[in-house]
Amino acid sequence: METRAKKRKRSKAAVTQESTEKPPAPSSAAAAADAPDEPRSQEAPPPVAGGGVDRISGLSDAILGEIVSLLPTTEAARTQILSPRWRHVWRTAPLNLDATHLAATDEARASAVSLILSAHAGPRPPLLLPPPVSTFRFSPTLRLATFSKCDLRDFAMEALRFPELKQLALVEVRISEGSLHTFISICPALESLLLDKSSGFQSVRISSSNLKSIGVGAYYGRRIQNIWQLIIVDAPCLEKLLYLHAPMDLRVSVISAPKLATLGCFSGASNYSRLVFDTIAIQGLKVVSFKTAVHNVKILAINTGRIDLDMVIDLLKCFPCLEKLYIKSSMSGPNLWRRKHKDFISSFDIDLKEIVLDSYRGIRLQASFASFFILNARELEFIRFVVGQRDYNEAFFAEQHRVLQMEKRASRVARLDFTTDKCRHDLLHVNHVRDLSITDPFRCNC
């Protein structure tokens, strides 16, 4: 039999040996329970039971949100129990709510939906941070710069200079009105300016001796958070004023831009959109005030769901030297030009050389609209019809030559051109600030 002293000695040695060994690694569930409730998209993938690696939880929040949004509502909500890494994902992912099987009665279903909506905050607004100071270390030599998804509201613009910068794009940035005007003023050589989906200001005033092209975009129906007023005070070299999206709640006043030749794409869908150009005022696509015509505009693009000849003729009166007209619409509406516009035809020379009609199906109202220009535009060179794949065939082309009375065309060189609607652009072909320098940004070269 062992003595009590020997037993105590062996027990003490065992305790000492156990204390020097490493503790066993916790399971993935235990590790997740101890982890903070924060995204782990930048951390190493956590281990899983069986010695594997949980690479899914290591993905970014954006990808996890897409995964969750594709799941049925109940399954998407259950992802919260996987680990703290997943708890916030469902609450901030796009909600695809199918309440059919949530409860048996309407009252219980309504209660369940209310609980889900109260727990689901929806997608988080992006956190925009100021760019590091090192971003501007090449400012003396930069010729093209795009700032995207950053906060420039409190940035010290006064200390910067961009003497060589010719093309500037601000895309989804936050910037105060004063900082924006300072930014433009420190770019004396600026020729192209693109402002798209940016916030923090409600008005932009442009005075620039070298600026040639402006592209501006805002969210429709969100004027308070985005640009809604653009004033061209003095731009002696400005040639293009482009609306990047249609429709937009945007009010534009052109005080001095004697070389402005390209306009669009205007939309009739917004009642707040307004263009004041000298003595001309256009609300949506309706001319509400007109005293003196503007003769320097050569290219115009419009986007409307309902078009009639009266509207287009009013625009031609405002811009009598128009050479290219782009129209995207369903082409519906009355075109009673035979009775209403005899005086216009006899006293007005239509200088249009090119017309592009999108979504053309060859219905009577569309054909009547097109035939007006075929029979009366003496400088017309061609009309391009963008048609669906179903109508892109020789039989349809031949029928349109007959319906549009091509044998009676006012211009002997006029011709019809048919193309399909495969272009992914919505009239305006601008993807980058460098595209603002394209001679005709509405011409499709896809």
HELIX and SHEET records of a PDB file:
HELIX    1   1 ARG A    4  THR A   20  1                                  17    
HELIX    2   2 SER A   28  ASP A   34  1                                   7    
HELIX    3   3 ASP A   61  SER A   69  1                                   9    
HELIX    4   4 THR A   73  ARG A   78  1                                   6    
HELIX    5   5 THR A   79  ILE A   81  5                                   3    
HELIX    6   6 PRO A   84  THR A   92  1                                   9    
HELIX    7   7 ASP A  106  ALA A  119  1                                  14    
HELIX    8   8 VAL A  133  PHE A  136  5                                   4    
HELIX    9   9 MET A  157  ALA A  159  5                                   3    
HELIX   10  10 GLU A  177  SER A  185  1                                   9    
HELIX   11  11 LEU A  309  CYS A  318  1                                  10    
HELIX   12  12 TRP A  337  LYS A  340  1                                   4    
HELIX   13  13 LYS A  342  SER A  347  1                                   6    
HELIX   14  14 ARG A  364  ASN A  376  1                                  13    
HELIX   15  15 GLN A  389  ASP A  391  5                                   3    
HELIX   16  16 GLU A  394  VAL A  403  1                                  10    
HELIX   17  17 MET A  406  LYS A  408  5                                   3    
HELIX   18  18 VAL A  433  SER A  437  5                                   5    
SHEET    1   A11 LEU A 144  SER A 148  0                                        
SHEET    2   A11 GLN A 167  VAL A 171  1                                        
SHEET    3   A11 SER A 192  ASP A 196  1                                        
SHEET    4   A11 SER A 213  GLY A 217  1                                        
SHEET    5   A11 LYS A 240  TYR A 243  1                                        
SHEET    6   A11 THR A 262  SER A 267  1                                        
SHEET    7   A11 ILE A 299  ASN A 303  1                                        
SHEET    8   A11 LYS A 324  LYS A 328  1                                        
SHEET    9   A11 GLU A 354  ASP A 358  1                                        
SHEET   10   A11 PHE A 382  VAL A 387  1                                        
SHEET   11   A11 ARG A 415  THR A 420  1                                        
SHEET    1   B 6 SER A 203  SER A 207  0                                        
SHEET    2   B 6 GLN A 229  ASP A 234  1                                        
SHEET    3   B 6 ARG A 251  VAL A 254  1                                        
SHEET    4   B 6 ARG A 274  PHE A 277  1                                        
SHEET    5   B 6 ILE A 280  GLN A 283 -1                                        
SHEET    6   B 6 LYS A 286  SER A 289 -1                                        
END                                                                             
